[in-house]
């Protein structure tokens, strides 16, 4: 794991007031928020599959005669 990712994960945990000592008493929504952020970051870094982004399905314009 890169130091950058470790630093980011630490920052997220601190923002949510999560530590190994507090995880058992943490609110489920807090744990879910942390997991969501970490998983989204891993997906953004290409480590996990990401949700498909909508593409553009518009047809190209026809050239005028």
Secondary structure, 3 states (H helix, E strand, C coil): CCHHHHHHHHHHHHHCCCCCCCHHHCCHHHHHHHHHHHHHHHHHCCCCCCCCCCCCCCCCCCCCC
